[in-house]
Amino acid sequence: MRRAAWGALLLASVLAAWGCSRVEEYPPQEVDEFLRGCEEAAVDKLKDQGGSEEATRAKARQYCACAAEKVQKVISYKDFKKLNSKSLDQPSADSAPVRKMFEIVAQCQAEILGQAKP
């Protein structure tokens, strides 16, 4: 009996720790909004590099999917919403979520667009 109680306590502890460490899920409409805005901006930046409009849009979609996936893994939804309501044009040097966002952008630029990380 005592062994079963310890087993239950251990299982409850593991489940509680797992639940607390999980990153909050992003609502699908937020992801869609992020992707639309990202793709629009990426197409504007990529269209000057030549290539067909279809190829430019495909590359923009890949880049934005990369960014969306990485953002959801490393930035909590709560912090993402704060980023969304702030300007990323003037990032605070002490803002970890802003630094993470710029790291993600650099990673995806390197992976998808073939641009070197700064």
C-alpha positions, -999 to +999 in steps of 0.1 A: +000+000+000+028+024+010+046+016-023+015+024-043+011+058-025+047+067-033+042+056-069+011+078-073+029+107-057+059+103-080+036+101-111+016+132-099+049+151-095+062+142-129+029+151-145+028+184-127+064+192-137+057+183-173+026+205-173+044+235-158+073+232-183+053+230-214+052+261-236+017+276-238+000+268-270-005+295-296-041+300-308-043+289-345-057+324-355-026+340-340-003+317-359-022+325-391-020+362-385+017+359-378+022+340-410+002+364-431+021+394-418+055+377-421+049+365-456+037+399-468+069+416-454+092+388-466+078+390-502+084+427-502+120+422-492+126+392-515+111+405-547+141+427-554+163+396-555+149+384-588+131+352-596+095+346-603+067+358-581+058+322-574+093+313-563+095+345-542+062+336-524+074+300-518+106+311-503+087+337-481+063+309-469+093+286-460+110+314-441+079+324-422+070+288-414+105+284-400+101+315-379+067+305-366+078+271-356+109+284-338+090+312-321+064+288-307+092+266-293+112+293-275+089+322-268+059+318-246+026+330-260+024+356-232+058+370-242+049+369-279+018+390-272+039+416-255+063+416-285+033+420-308+022+451-289+056+466-288+078+479-316+106+456-326+122+485-344+137+498-311+144+466-291+155+469-255+189+453-249+176+437-217+145+421-233+151+384-236+120+378-258+132+405-283+167+390-284+152+355-290+130+369-318+161+384-335+180+352-331+152+332-347+150+357-376+188+352-381+185+314-379+157+313-405+175+337-428+205+315-427+186+282-431+160+293-457+173+324-474+210+314-474+219+347-457+247+346-431+239+353-395+250+388-384 
